[in-house]
Amino acid sequence: MAEELLINVNPFETRVALVSHGLLQELHIARASGYSVTGNIYLGRVERVVPGMQAAFVDVGLERPGFLHARDIDRPRIMVGAQRGDDKARQDGNKTDIRELVSEGASLLVQVEKDPIASKGARLSTQLALAAKTVVLMPNETHVGISQRIDNEVERERLRETLQAYQERLALQGGIIARTASEGADAGRLERDLSLLQRKWARLFERSQHQQAPSIVYEELPLHIRTIRDLVGTETESVFIDDPDTYHRAKGYVEEFLPGHTERLKLYADQRPLFERHGVEGEVSRALQTKAMLKSGGHLVIEQTEAMISIDVNTGAYLGGHSLEETVFRTNMEAASAIPRQLRLRNLGGIVVIDFIDMYDEEHQRQVLRALEKAAEADPARTRIEGFSSLGLVQMSRKRTRESLAQTVCIPCASCDGLGHVHSAESTCIEVLRALAEDHRMRCRQRPVEGEYLLRATQSVVDRFLDEDAAHLAHLAEAIDREIRIQVEPSYLEGQFDIVLVQNLAR
């Protein structure tokens, strides 16, 4: 089965799923609170320059100021209302002090490279880029580049010559990158896309001259159009859209910019929900779990932290090899093929550390690495894979531009504050005993108050105090010379309890 793009639209949410060979590969979600701002161009105002970080914080109108590093400042810069740096500064941003490039209060055009994630603001750059289906226009550059995913040298040279000729013929002020989708595209198609981007750039630059910072001057396409532009390719068999209005808008875009794909666009009108019909809902639920099962019976344990993504490979129930080394090798090979898909589906990025099951055969290690690299080729995000370290770990990186799936649809657990676990009943009982003793000690320093303690806690804690820890509670009550009553509080979460000194109970 070839690829299918599924677009589910309702008044409160738009979801886009890419399904390949019956498996969900990628999921995008846009809610009322907004989708990714990656690609948007803003007229920003420099709020603060931090020489120690060689960076500046720029207000672009988002919740938090964006982060702009010196190496992401283009030369010449697109600046409004500020004096440009000297020629040397424009030539070497990596060695030039940030204070020579920007100043507080200056206005400049910046583009979002990475969405705000957690407590971090958006990552910004003045190296602007406008994308069409086949090409990317970079207004502040001059070179012509070809996507590394196009490995046919003849095709690479054809594209380079075609784009350079277009640059010279129209005296184009800007660099060009041929995207992967440009492979096989004729000169007319490339020229149409570049002309479109030229018009967009002229409009947004003109708009920026008459606006006050902070303000948005260019907004990326809406989710359904953006994903059609970026994800629909030669292998795409169908694009299903279950909303008539969205379908007609998408059809207009496809007819104008992707005429070869018009017949693949289909309005989904079945009674059964689109995502349910293709088994996407179950895949999404599984993608939110820490454990990802492998067909053999093995599994991955995928955990996302602030610093990195850790993946542990386990044989689980799989014991099918003729030897331990063969069982381990087969499990690792299956894991290597599954990991890039899981990263793409969960939209996990940054540093990824993989703990494959230990292998002693170097050829097995090489084959596992090749399988990992081959599976990663299908991921449009930029990835880099290192070999096995001396500790037997594989380190890789995946470019992160927006929040992960879990960050998009989940919030930290109120019971455990995002830790992923809560205190056991035994641990809570120990905390209760410690708190009772401390409260009594503090009261003894003050004027003595008659009364008895009332402990309110969960059922599991009360059960322990009536059984395993009954002796401890009785011993403490005798030591402090007070009665201690216990009461179940059904509304309390695990680990939660209250201690109250009740006076004059007869009243």
ABEGO torsion letter per residue (X at the ends): XBBBBBBBBBAABBBBBBBBGGBBABBBBBBAAEBBABGBBBBBBBABBBAAAGBBBBBAGBABBBBBBAAABBOBBBBBGBBBBBAAAAABAAABBAAAABBBGBBBBBBBABBBBEABBBBBBABBBBBBAABBBBAABABBBBBAABABAAAAAAAAAAAAAAAAAAGBBEBBBBBAAABGBBAAAAAAAAAAAAAAAAAAAAAAAABBOBBBABBBBBAAAAAAAAABBAABABBBBABAAAAAAAAAAAAAABAAAAAABBBBABABBAAAAAGAAAAAAAAABABBBBAAGBBBBBBBBAABBBBBBBAEABAABABAAAAAAAAAAAAAAAAAAAAAAAGBBEBBBBBBBBBABAAAAAAAAAAAAAAAAABABBBBBBBBBAAGBBBBBBBBABBBAAAAABBBBAAAGGAGBBBBAAAAAAAAAAAAAAAAAAAAABBBBBEBBBBBBBAAAAAAAABAAAAAAAAAAAAAGBBBBBBBBAABBBGBBBBBBBBGAAX
